[in-house]
Amino acid sequence: MGGEIGPSLVDLQHLRYLDLSCNNFSKIPKFIGSLTKLKYLNFEQNPIVDAFPFQLGNLTKLQVLNLDIDNYGLMIDNNLEWLSHLSSLKIFKLSNTNFTKATNWFQSIKTAPSLSSLRLYNCLFPTIDVINKSSSNSLTKLDIVYNTIHPKTIPWLLNISSNLFSLTFLENEVRGPLPNCFQNIRTLAHIDLSYNEFVGGIPKSLGSLCNLQELSLSENNFNTTLSDVLESLRGCAKDSLEILDLRSNQLKGSFPISKAFPLNGTLPEDIGKLHHLKILFLKWNSFTGTLTEAIGELQHLENLYVSSNAFTGLVTEAHFKRLSNLKRLSFLDNPLTLTFNSTWVPPFQLVDIFELKILNLSSNELYGPIPTYLSNVKTLFLSNNMLHSLRTFLCEPVHGSIEILHISNNMLNGSLLDCHLNLKNLTVLKLDNNNFFGEIPRSIGLLHGIQYLLLGHNNFFGNLPSSLQNCTQLKVLDVEDNNLEGNIPTWIGKRLTNLIFFRLKSNNLFGAIPSNLCHLQSVQIFDISMNNIGGHIPSCIKNFSSMIDKRDIFQVSNMQIHVNLDDNIGLNYEMDTFIMWKGVNRQFKEILRLINLINLSSNKLNGKIPEELTNLVELIELNISKNNLSGAIPANIGNLKKLQKGKIPIGTQLQSFDALMYIDNDGLCGRPLANSCLGDESPNYHQDHSSFVEDEEWFDMSGLHMGIGVGFVVGFAGICEIYYEKLIHQLVVSIKCHKVEVCISSSTNGYSSMKFINYNGSEILFFL
């Protein structure tokens, strides 16, 4: 409502409560002063532009007056004398007012006999030089927020009442030292002087406040030492203080020694004298030296923040000796070493571990639900445990900051709930090899920043949710070995064009391969095997340009994700996963970016093999077996020179041939050949990936044809794996390699040698 307030309100002579807040009135009418029985009057968030009428002084029964107005400029009022006549007023709020010419404002406030709470927001104060030093006896709460104040005015404001209990002096435009004028306010228990521009040291009069429980001096420019701060508080304030917040100043020096508190003994005993301290906040300063074990004596301490300093040395169980009430802990950005006895049992139960960026608890024996406070960790690895519940972790956090979440190979069960939306910063979600069932929730499409989504080896059923097309940054989509059904969605090729790893293997999908999938120009792993997919192989498969263009093995992987942990710290994350390779389930990690693979096997595809398939010259594996394909093999199949051979299929006529039939096919193995295949010596891998170990040495990198100046990474198959196990992980050789003979010999001096014989007979000898 706007316009003028009608005078008919005068007829309501018994009116006691009048709330006109959040409207569009620009003027408080004079007749309001006639409503003498009013106890409550509220004009909050009205664009008042005219000065307040002096008739307000007639409201002697008024207890609450809210003039927290909301105009675009500052309303000018030169006379607040009417305020002193409000004999019953207890709570007064005033904002957006310029009373630099109201010379009586301070006296009017002090002489309001019943005023107990005063809030002044975004006001322009006059300078006070000389004034009556008498103070109010009733005011207990004073909030001075976001105002423009001359430094000379501050002492008068701080002594406006001798009975102040709470003082908030926040985000004001004031510069200079904090006046030493607290000695007459002995009742103060809570002081918040944050977000100002105070400089210098801490006034010693603060130490005389025997009832002081909370002192916040954060976000200023105090440039003294912590020793001097504690020296200023060495009076009776040290016996009552519970919360001390000094973050974001320019405090310097090491953690203080006993001179800060001139008691007997050294620092551990001295700092332990802060008996009631509950919060110790020392973030974003310049402290050096070791972190004193005296902290462990603060038995009431609940929150400990020492982040972003330069503390050094060890943190042991002694630092937590008596901290049974500790709830929150932050050590970030200090070169500290944490070392604990393996039998130590912490006396506390943390609610939050702030700023902990990376937590890896994989491959342990953890069980039960995942605690909610871990949602504040940016990168969380919990794979290979016995965790069984994800419900509270997904549903309770309101704004989880987690970006990478690995919980594969656990016992997680039930349906995947919609409330995972609270984790909106997720870029990697790896939940494969668990016991989830039900449909994949539609709300997963609201994770707009997700790049890796791995839900394989569960029991999800139904269709892929169409909302997933909103996740346009997806690089990896892996839902293998579930019970999904329906057609392959056409929107995958239209919307998820950044896909590099696409695996729908072992589901109940049917229909034809949509031609839109040919838009996946970046795809390197394309696996839709073991479904019921029919129709032809689309000729547009030639558009898989990543399988045509040669890649430098030393370039940054396009599968890599960068996670910012702090201003100058980051993590480069690259996925690892298992792929069926030459009949064996193998784990790929560092070389996954070099794999180009198409697997269309075990479907109902028909028609001929498209000639265009032979354009994919960077293909390393192509599996189109167990379909209904017909016609001739394309004449240009020889273009696929990088295809790596593997085991001769069992139970076919191929094993009835003589071994001589396979001459010059050095990559083949298994019967009828004498050389066994890798993996034949060990039992078949079970679906439980937790039993697998990473092993990339079996991969034949020589087939990648890396030339001189680029080098190649060679993992020695067979011989090195058997005899040298993992002695050799990676070897870079700058030679052009066509046919390589590897000879291994031992010597008595403890070294082993490898001799490489190049195709032209030249030899290169390496000693290990």
C-alpha positions, -999 to +999 in steps of 0.1 A: +000+000+000+012+035-007+000+071-007-011+089+025-024+071+055-060+081+060-069+101+092-098+077+100-073+058+121-077+085+147-111+070+155-094+038+168-087+053+202-082+019+218-056+008+192-026-008+209-008-026+180-002-010+146+020-028+121+023-011+087+057-027+078+067-037+042+045-012+024+051+019+003+043+048+026+066+078+023+054+098+053+044+091+089+013+112+096+012+136+125-021+122+138-003+090+148+006+109+180-031+109+189-032+071+193-020+074+228-027+038+238-003+024+213+023+000+226+036-013+193+043+007+161+061-006+131+070+012+099+098-012+089+107-013+051+087+017+041+104+044+019+099+072+044+114+105+030+099+131+054+113+137+088+097+119+117+068+140+133+076+153+168+041+142+177+055+107+182+066+120+215+030+118+227+030+080+226+041+076+262+028+040+264+047+029+234+071+000+241+083-010+206+091+015+178+105+002+146+117+029+121+139+005+102+129+024+070+140+014+035+145+045+013+170+047-015+189+076+001+192+088+037+162+105+052+172+137+069+160+144+104+174+173+124+155+167+156+151+136+177+141+153+208+107+136+208+125+103+216+132+114+252+095+117+259+087+080+252+089+070+288+078+034+282+099+027+251+120-005+255+130-014+219+139+012+192+152+005+157+163+032+133+179+030+099+188+050+067+187+083+085+210+113+083+209+131+117+243+149+114+225+182+124+204+167+152+226+179+180+203+165+206+202+129+193+226+114+218+211+130+248+176+120+236+186+084+235+203+084+268+174+100+286+147+076+273+141+061+308+130+026+298+150+020+266+167-014+268+175-023+232+188+002+205+196-007+169+210+019+145+216+007+109+231+027+080+229+060+096+251+091+093+262+103+128+273+138+138+307+143+154+305+146+192+331+167+210+317+177+243+286+162+259+271+154+292+289+124+305+259+109+323+248+076+309+217+056+306+209+031+333+184+010+313+201+003+279+214-033+279+217-041+241+233-018+215+236-026+178+255-002+157+257-017+122+268-004+088+270+033+098+293+062+090+309+073+123+336+098+131+363+082+154+356+109+180+321+097+184+330+061+193+339+067+230+305+083+236+287+055+219+306+029+239+296+047+271+260+053+262+250+031+291+266+017+322+245-014+321+253-027+286+252-065+284+256-069+246+275-046+222+275-052+184+296-027+164+296-043+130+307-032+095+309+005+102+328+030+082+353+039+108+391+040+108+417+042+134+426+026+167+399+011+190+395+036+219+405+024+254+372+032+270+356+000+282+365+003+319+331+018+329+310-010+312+316-038+337+284-055+328+294-063+292+293-101+283+291-101+245+312-078+223+313-080+185+336-055+168+339-074+135+342-061+100+355-026+108+388-010+100+403-008+135+441-008+136+469-010+162+465-030+194+438-042+217+428-018+244+437-030+279+404-019+293+388-050+278+407-070+303+388-054+332+355-068+320+349-095+345+317-107+329+330-109+293+321-142+277+324-135+240+349-112+222+350-110+184+376-088+168+376-105+134+380-089+099+399-058+111+434-046+107+448-051+142+485-056+137+498-065+171+510-099+183+489-126+200+510-121+231+500-085+233+463-095+228+465-119+257+484-093+277+455-069+272+431-096+285+451-107+315+427-090+339+396-107+352+383-112+316+406-142+313+385-161+339+351-155+322+360-155+284+344-184+265+347-172+228+377-153+213+376-146+175+407-130+160+405-142+124+414-121+094+436-095+111+473-089+108+484-106+140+520-117+139+546-137+159+547-171+174+523-187+198+529-167+230+549-179+260+542-173+296+547-135+295+512-132+280+497-144+313+522-135+341+513-165+362+536-193+374+548-218+349+551-219+311+525-215+284+508-249+288+496-240+323+489-204+314+467-209+284+449-236+303+437-209+327+411-199+301+388-224+319+356-215+301+369-211+266+345-228+241+356-214+207+392-206+197+393-189+163+428-180+151+422-184+113+439-163+086+467-148+107+505-151+106+512-173+137+544-193+136+561-219+159+547-250+173+511-255+184+511-256+222+499-288+239+481-265+264+452-265+240+445-300+252+437-286+287+407-265+275+381-290+286+351-269+275+365-262+241+340-270+213+354-253+182+391-251+174+401-231+143+438-225+136+437-226+098+457-204+074+487-197+097+523-210+097+522-233+127+548-261+124+557-293+143+537-323+156+501-325+166+496-356+189+470-370+212+483-346+239+468-317+220+434-333+226+439-347+260+408-332+277+389-320+247+358-342+253+335-315+241+353-308+208+328-306+179+346-288+151+382-288+141+402-270+114+440-273+108+440-263+071+470-245+056+496-251+083+527-273+077+517-295+107+523-332+110+496-353+127+508-384+145+487-406+168+493-439+185+473-466+167+456-475+200+445-439+208+408-434+212+397-397+207+378-384+237+355-364+214+329-370+187+333-344+158+304-329+140+324-312+113+360-314+101+362-280+083+381-275+053+394-309+051+398-311+013+408-348+006+398-378+027+407-413+015+395-442+037+393-468+009+401-504+014+394-507+051+367-525+071+344-496+077+307-504+081+274-487+089+260-454+074+282-426+060+282-396+084+267-364+071+295-341+081+317-357+054+297-339+028+319-309+034+350-327+022+357-318-014+371-352-024+359-383-006+371-419-013+353-447+006+356-475-019+362-511-008+346-511+026+314-525+041+293-493+042+256-501+038+236-468+039+238-436+019+204-422+030+214-396+057+245-386+038+225-377+007+195-362+024+206-343+055+232-319+042+217-287+029+247-274+010+273-301+008+305-289-009+317-324-021+329-326-057+343-361-060+325-390-043+339-426-046+318-452-028+322-482-051+326-518-039+305-515-007+272-529+005+251-499-002+215-509-009+180-496-015+169-471-040+189-440-049+170-412-034+161-379-050+176-359-021+211-363-035+204-329-050+219-313-019+253-323-033+250-299-063+288-295-066+293-331-076+315-336-106+323-373-100+298-398-086+311-434-085+286-459-070+294-490-090+295-525-076+269-521-048+234-534-042+213-504-053+179-512-070+150-494-084+149-467-110+176-441-115+159-410-101+150-382-125+165-356-101+199-368-110+195-346-140+198-315-118+235-323-112+244-300-140+282-301-133+285-339-132+312-352-155+317-388-143+287-409-135+294-446-128+264-467-116+275-501-130+271-535-113+240-527-094+203-537-099+188-505-114+159-511-137+136-491-159+148-466-185+176-441-184+159-410-170+154-383-197+165-357-172+200-370-177+202-350-209+206-319-188+240-332-176+257-318-207+292-319-192+292-357-188+325-373-199+318-407-185+285-426-184+288-461-172+257-482-162+270-517-172+256-548-156+222-536-144+186-544-155+179-513-176+155-516-205+141-497-234+157-482-264+190-464-263+178-427-259+184-405-290+191-375-267+224-391-257+239-382-291+222-348-292+229-336-257+258-355-242+283-347-269+312-345-245+311-382-237+345-400-238+335-432-220+301-446-229+292-481-215+257-497-215+271-532-214+250-561-200+215-547-197+182-554-214+182-527-239+166-533-273+159-514-306+184-501-331+215-481-326+204-444-329+222-426-356+225-396-332+251-415-313+275-407-342+276-372-328+298-385-300+330-373-317+350-374-285+341-410-275+370-434-270+352-462-251+320-472-268+305-504-253+269-515-258+276-552-257+254-580-242+220-564-248+193-571-273+201-544-298+192-551-334+193-534-368+224-523-387+257-508-375+253-472-387+277-461-414+280-427-397+302-444-371+330-429-391+322-396-372+340-410-341+368-386-348+387-394-316+392-429-331+407-413-362+430-386-348+463-396-334+470-384-298+503-376-281+507-398-251+522-369-231+495-344-237+470-336-209+442-361-208+408-349-219+394-373-193+411-354-165+392-333-141+407-304-121+394-298-086+403-265-068+411-273-032+423-238-023+436-206-039+469-222-049+462-259-045+444-282-069+439-319-077+440-334-111+416-364-111+416-391-137+393-421-135+403-458-132+379-486-142+378-522-154+375-532-190+373-566-206+406-569-225+416-599-245+392-620-224+404-608-191+389-581-169+417-556-165+420-523-145+429-492-165+440-460-150+469-439-163+467-454-198+429-453-201+431-421-222+451-441-248+424-467-253+401-466-283+376-494-281+342-504-297+323-534-284+290-543-300+292-580-292+264-603-280+235-584-296+212-590-325+228-568-350+223-577-387+234-566-421+270-561-433+300-546-416+300-509-428+331-500-449+332-467-430+343-487-399+378-490-414+383-453-412+387-456-374+425-462-377+432-455-340+410-484-329+428-508-306+400-532-300+369-539-321+345-566-310+314-574-331+312-611-323+280-630-314+257-610-337+238-618-369+261-599-393+264-611-429+282-602-461+320-597-468+345-584-444+354-549-457+384-549-480+401-521-461+400-538-427+438-538-429+437-500-423+431-509-386+467-516-380+465-509-343+441-536-335+456-558-308+451-595-311+443-618-282+432-653-273+420-677-299+383-684-292+377-717-274+352-742-287+355-732-324+370-748-355+399-723-351+414-746-325+414-776-349+440-758-372+477-765-369+497-739-351+516-732-384+484-717-397+488-687-373+524-679-383+533-641-383+503-634-360+525-627-330+497-612-309+477-644-307+478-668-278+461-699-264+454-733-280+466-745-304+496-722-299+522-731-273+522-697-257+495-693-231+475-661-227+479-637-199+454-647-172+453-684-181+476-691-152+452-675-126+415-681-118+389-661-137+381-627-122+349-624-102+326-595-107+336-582-073+362-556-084+374-552-049+396-582-054+414-567-084+447-550-084+458-524-108+481-539-134+489-521-166+521-538-176+503-563-198+492-536-223+512-537-255+521-500-261+543-508-291+512-510-312+507-473-308+536-466-332+551-437-312+581-425-331+615-408-324+612-376-304+579-387-289+590-419-273+568-447-262+557-461-229+563-498-229+548-523-204+565-556-207+540-584-211+545-619-199+582-621-192+585-590-171+552-596-153+562-631-144+599-626-135+601-590-125+565-585-113+561-548-109+597-538-109+592-520-141+561-498-142+570-474-169+599-470-193+602-443-219+625-450-248+632-426-277+636-452-305+615-462-333+602-496-324+588-522-349+599-557-339+615-559-305+632-589-290+635-588-252+663-608-236+667-609-198+699-619-180+712-616-145+747-607-133+766-614-102+769-577-093+732-575-084+720-558-116+698-573-143+700-563-179+676-561-208+688-562-243+665-547-271+673-559-306+659-535-331+645-547-365+678-537-382+699-556-358+711-527-336+712-534-299+703-512-269+712-525-235+694-513-203+707-521-168+682-523-139 
